[in-house]
Amino acid sequence: MHTRIRKAREDKGYTREKFAEKLDVSVSYLAELERGRTGISVKMLIKVCNLLGLSADYVLFGDERSSDSMRIDAISRINEKYLPLLDKVLTELLALNNED
């Protein structure tokens, strides 16, 4: 679990300091977490997953997410005020797809 969190953090370009700041935890706690020396609460797991765009299944068990489920998760986190814009974009993309 800890190596998946560290790798995902690095892949997203977060330094340990910046990621700890976003999680509102100490750098030393994050270092201990990434080394597998401390556990993680459900609340912290949710924060980590949301910031890194990961599923809890992947973090805990290493199960990869499909690109479809990652898209659905990303869409579910879009602010409601932007959903009409998303609907327009999807409509336009579907229209372009039908032209092919």
C-alpha positions in Angstrom: 0.0 0.0 0.0 2.6 2.5 1.0 4.6 2.1 -2.2 1.5 2.7 -4.3 0.8 5.9 -2.4 4.4 7.2 -2.8 4.6 6.3 -6.5 1.2 7.9 -7.3 2.3 11.1 -5.3 5.5 11.2 -7.3 3.7 10.5 -10.6 1.4 13.5 -9.9 4.4 15.7 -9.3 3.8 16.4 -5.6 6.8 16.7 -3.3 6.3 15.1 0.1 6.0 18.5 1.7 3.4 19.8 -0.7 1.3 16.5 -0.5 1.5 16.6 3.3 0.3 20.2 3.2 -2.7 19.3 1.0 -3.5 16.4 3.4 -3.1 18.6 6.4 -0.6 16.2 8.0 3.0 16.5 9.0 5.8 15.6 6.6 7.0 13.1 9.1 3.6 11.3 9.3 3.5 11.1 5.5 7.1 9.8 5.4 6.1 7.1 8.0 3.0 6.3 5.9 5.0 6.0 2.7 7.5 3.7 4.4 4.8 1.4 5.8 5.7 2.2 9.4 2.3 3.6 10.3 -1.3 2.8 9.5 -3.8 4.9 7.7 -7.3 5.9 8.9 -10.3 5.6 6.6 -10.7 9.4 6.6 -7.0 9.8 5.5 -7.4 7.0 2.9 -10.3 8.9 1.4 -8.2 12.2 1.3 -5.3 10.4 -0.3 -7.5 8.7 -2.9 -9.3 12.0 -3.8 -6.1 14.0 -4.2 -4.3 11.3 -6.2 -7.3 10.1 -8.2 -7.0 6.6 -7.0 -9.5 4.0 -5.8 -9.3 2.6 -2.3 -9.2 -0.8 -3.8 -6.0 0.1 -5.7 -4.3 1.7 -2.7 -5.2 -1.1 -0.4 -5.0 -4.2 -2.6 -3.3 -3.0 -5.8 -6.3 -3.6 -8.0 -6.1 -1.4 -11.1 -9.0 0.8 -12.0 -10.4 0.8 -15.5 -10.1 4.1 -17.4 -14.0 4.2 -17.4 -14.2 4.1 -13.7 -11.5 6.8 -13.4 -13.6 9.0 -15.7 -16.7 8.4 -13.7 -14.9 9.3 -10.5 -13.5 12.4 -12.1 -16.9 13.5 -13.3 -18.4 12.9 -9.9 -15.9 15.4 -8.4 -16.8 18.2 -10.9 -18.5 21.2 -9.3 -22.2 21.2 -10.1 -22.0 24.7 -11.6 -19.8 23.2 -14.4 -22.1 20.2 -15.2 -24.1 22.1 -17.9 -20.8 22.8 -19.7 -19.8 19.2 -19.4 -23.2 18.2 -20.9 -22.5 20.5 -23.9 -19.0 19.1 -24.4 -20.3 15.5 -24.4 -23.1 16.4 -26.8 -20.6 18.0 -29.2 -18.2 15.0 -28.9 -21.0 12.5 -29.6 -22.1 14.6 -32.6 -18.5 14.5 -34.0 -18.4 10.8 -33.3 -21.5 10.2 -35.3 -20.0 12.2 -38.3 -17.1 9.7 -38.6 
